[in-house]
Amino acid sequence: MRGPTAADLQTTLARQVDTLAKRVRAFTTTDWAEPSARPGQTNADAVYDLIAALDRLATGVELRDKPAQPTYDDPRRPSDLGLSIGLDTVGERLVEVLRPLDATETVWHTDRRFSARTAAALGLAEVVLHRWDVTGPGDRGPEPRAARLVLQGLFASSDDSGANPIRLLLHLTGRQRLDDQPGWGGDGWSWEFPDEFSE
């Protein structure tokens, strides 16, 4: 299968969750209330959205043997100061439930099915992009290697080895436009799932 291995995605996912959780652990009440790079959302809103996204992925892996689409309930929102713990917990859970699976094993997501490898790539993408949303320009954003793994795992048709992977990922997901690069996602961007299964 083209792109990064499931193990590489999982290892990088675990490291990126840990990095972001440590970063936000030092946030004060004021920091949590600051606007994120996502319009209309505070830093607390953006991190809670990430926790909910990772929780849905983990639930889809755990319920992969269900014959029909499972139902998803968003996790209870912790207090702002508990968000870093919630992020750590759900990130570890996702990596743990993915670890024993074959990369091609089918798992559920909210409105589709795809491989465990794609689930790991999507989890990594959520962490990389929300890390950007929370830290924003001027702070240490996503690591180039993590962004490149996301591009290879979910945006292979738009991956350009000559482009800065962080800037290209932000461009494709409608966060920062690169004038000299095709594929601007804008508000209507969507994921590419390379191995989506129809039911």
Residue pairs with C-beta under 8 A, 6 or more apart in sequence:
1 103
1 104
1 115
1 117
1 195
2 152
2 156
2 194
3 117
3 121
3 152
3 153
3 156
3 194
4 121
4 149
4 152
4 153
5 103
5 117
6 98
6 101
6 103
6 116
6 117
6 120
8 149
9 117
9 120
9 121
9 123
9 124
9 149
9 153
10 95
10 98
10 99
10 120
12 124
12 145
12 146
12 149
13 91
13 94
13 95
13 120
13 123
13 124
13 127
14 91
14 92
14 95
15 146
16 124
16 127
16 128
16 131
16 142
16 143
16 146
17 54
17 87
17 88
17 91
17 92
17 95
17 127
18 88
18 91
19 131
20 50
20 87
20 127
20 130
20 131
20 134
21 84
21 85
21 87
21 88
21 91
22 84
23 131
23 134
23 135
24 31
24 43
24 47
24 83
24 84
24 87
24 134
25 84
27 43
27 80
27 81
27 84
29 80
29 81
31 43
32 42
32 43
32 44
32 80
32 81
32 83
33 42
33 43
33 44
33 80
34 42
34 43
35 41
35 42
35 43
36 42
36 43
36 45
36 46
36 133
36 134
36 136
37 46
37 132
37 133
37 134
37 136
37 137
37 175
38 45
38 46
38 133
41 49
41 133
43 134
44 80
44 83
46 130
46 133
46 134
47 83
47 84
47 87
47 130
47 134
48 77
48 83
48 86
49 130
50 87
50 126
50 127
50 130
51 75
51 83
51 86
51 87
51 90
52 74
52 75
53 123
53 126
53 130
54 87
54 90
54 91
54 93
54 94
54 123
54 126
54 127
55 74
55 75
55 90
55 93
56 72
56 74
56 109
56 110
57 94
57 109
57 119
57 122
57 123
57 126
58 90
58 93
58 94
58 97
59 70
59 72
59 108
60 70
60 72
60 107
60 108
60 109
60 110
60 119
61 94
61 97
61 98
61 101
61 107
61 108
61 116
61 119
62 97
63 70
63 108
64 105
64 106
64 107
64 108
66 108
69 108
69 111
69 199
70 108
72 110
75 86
75 90
78 85
78 86
91 127
94 123
98 116
98 119
98 120
98 123
101 107
101 116
102 116
103 115
103 116
103 117
104 115
104 116
104 117
104 195
105 115
105 116
106 113
106 114
106 115
106 116
106 197
107 113
107 114
107 115
107 116
107 119
109 119
109 122
112 193
112 196
112 197
113 196
113 197
113 199
114 193
114 195
114 196
114 197
115 195
117 153
117 195
118 153
118 154
118 193
118 194
118 195
118 196
120 153
121 149
121 150
121 153
121 154
122 153
122 154
122 191
122 193
124 146
124 149
124 150
124 153
125 150
125 153
125 154
125 191
127 146
128 142
128 146
128 147
128 150
128 169
129 142
129 169
129 170
129 173
129 175
131 141
131 142
132 141
132 142
132 166
132 170
132 175
133 175
135 141
141 166
142 166
142 169
144 164
144 165
144 166
145 165
147 165
147 166
147 168
147 169
148 165
150 169
151 158
151 159
151 165
151 168
151 169
151 172
152 159
153 194
154 191
154 192
154 193
154 194
155 169
155 172
155 192
156 192
156 194
157 192
158 168
158 172
158 182
158 183
158 192
159 168
160 168
160 181
163 178
163 181
167 176
167 178
168 178
168 181
170 176
171 177
171 178
171 181
171 183
171 184
171 185
172 183
172 184
172 185
172 189
173 185
173 189
174 184
174 185
174 186
174 187
174 188
174 189
177 184
178 184
